[in-house]
Amino acid sequence: MLKIRLKRLGAKKSPAYRIIVIEAMTKREGRPVQELGHYNPKTKIMKLDKVTALDWIKKGAQPTDTVKYLIDNCTDEGTLNYKPKTEKKLSKKAVAKLEAEKAANAKAAEEAKAAKAAAAEEAKTKAVEAATVKEAEAPAAVEVPAETVEAPKAEA
């Protein structure tokens, strides 16, 4: 079975790869059936004959996961369509610290909401108490019978 995979070149800690079609049982640096291009992961430079690679896949050659990714993200000219990551990867400690801050902020917001609700409830009860106190302090209207009220006498 044929595989489309990477052949490592370059010095120690400075890899460069060739994208090759090779027999599956052959060692990594063995003689390839065909070379399709090259890829440098440090500089993100790639040159690939995409048409030939897709032709080999139609014939039954199996690409490795990395080569499949490179073929999928390759332009028609054979260069890599690289999208730099916008999100930074955080350490476990930084992630834990961020989650603790979020939890603290959520707790503070919850407490503020509860305090606001309690203040509103207290204001409502004070308003009701004030209304009842006003009613209690107001003098009651006393009805006086009409017979006891004397009419003013007219002086002649």
N, C-alpha and C positions, 0 to 999 in steps of 0.2 A: 504494500500500500504506500502511496506517495503522500508526503506531508509538505506543507508550506510552513517553514519555520525560520527562526533567526540563527545565523551563524556568527559567533562572537569573534570580534577582532579588537585590536587596540591594546594599550598597555594596562597594567594593573590599576584599578580604580578609575580608569578612563575608557569605558567601553564604547565600541562602535559595532554595528551589526550589519550583516548582509542578509537580505530577504531572499531565501533560496527554496527551490523545489528539490526534495531529496527523498530517498527511500527511508521509510520509517525506522528500519532496524539499523541504519548506518549511524555511526557516531556523529556528534554535533559538528565537528570540524571536518567531516568526511567530504568526499567529492560529490558536488551537487549535480543534479540532472540539468538544472538551469538556474541562473541568477536573475532575480526579478528587480532588484534595487538595493538600496542601502538606507540605514537609519542611524542617526546619532541622538541618543536620548538626552545628552547633556545640553546640546545646542538646539534640539528639536528640529533638526534638519533631516528631511527625508526625500528620497527620489525613488519612485516606484512605477513600474510599468503595470498600471491597473488593469488594462485590457487583457494582457497576458495572464495576470494573476486570476482574474475572473474566468478566463478560458481554462486554466488548470483546475479551478474549482468545479467547473462544469464537467470536466473529464473525470472527476472523482478524487482529486487531491484534497486532503483535509488540512485546513489552516489551524494553527494553534490559536489560543485565545488572544495573545498579544498581536499576532499577525492579523487576525480577524478584526481587532480593534483598529489597527493601522489601515487596513483596506477600507473599512467603513468610514473612517475619518480622513480619507484621502480625497484631494480634489481631482478633477479630470486630468490635470497636468501631471499629477503624481506627487504633489507636495502635501505635507501634513497640514490639515486644517486645525491648528492647535488653538485651544481656548484656555487661557490661563485661569486658574482657580481664583475666584473672588473671595472665597471664604477661607479664613485661616483655620488651620487645624490646631486645637487647643490640647494641652496636656490634661491628664486626669484631675490634677489638683485645680487647674484653672476652671475646668468644667464644673467640679464640685463647688468651687467658690462662687461661680456664676449662678448655679442652681440655688445655693444658700441665699444669695442676694435677692434672687427672684422670690424665694419663699418669704424672706423678711419683708420685702416690699408688699407682697400680697397680704401678709399678716397685718402690716401697718395700715393698709388700705381698708382691710376688714374692720380693724379697731376704730378707724376714723369714721367709717360708715355706722358702726354701732354707737359711737359717741354722738354722732349727729342725730341719729334716731332717738337716742335717750334725751338729748337736749330738746328736741322737738316735742317729745312726750312730756317732758318737764314743763315746757312753756305752755303746753295745752292744759295741763293740770293747774298751773298757776292762774291761767286765764279763767278757768272754771271756778277756782277758789275765790278769785277777785270778784267775779260776778255774784257769787253767793254771799260774800261779805257785804257788797253794796246793797243787795236786797235786804239783808238783815239790819244794816245800819239805817236805811231809809225809814223815816217815820211813817207809821201806818196811817192812812187816811181815816180819821174818826168821823163817823156820821153823827151829826147832831140832830136830834128831833126838831122839827119845825116849831113845835109848841113852845119850846124853851127859848127860842130866839125871839126877842122882843123887837117889835118894829120901832123904828125911831119916831119919836113924837115930834110932831110939827108944832112950832111955836107960832102963836097967832098974834 
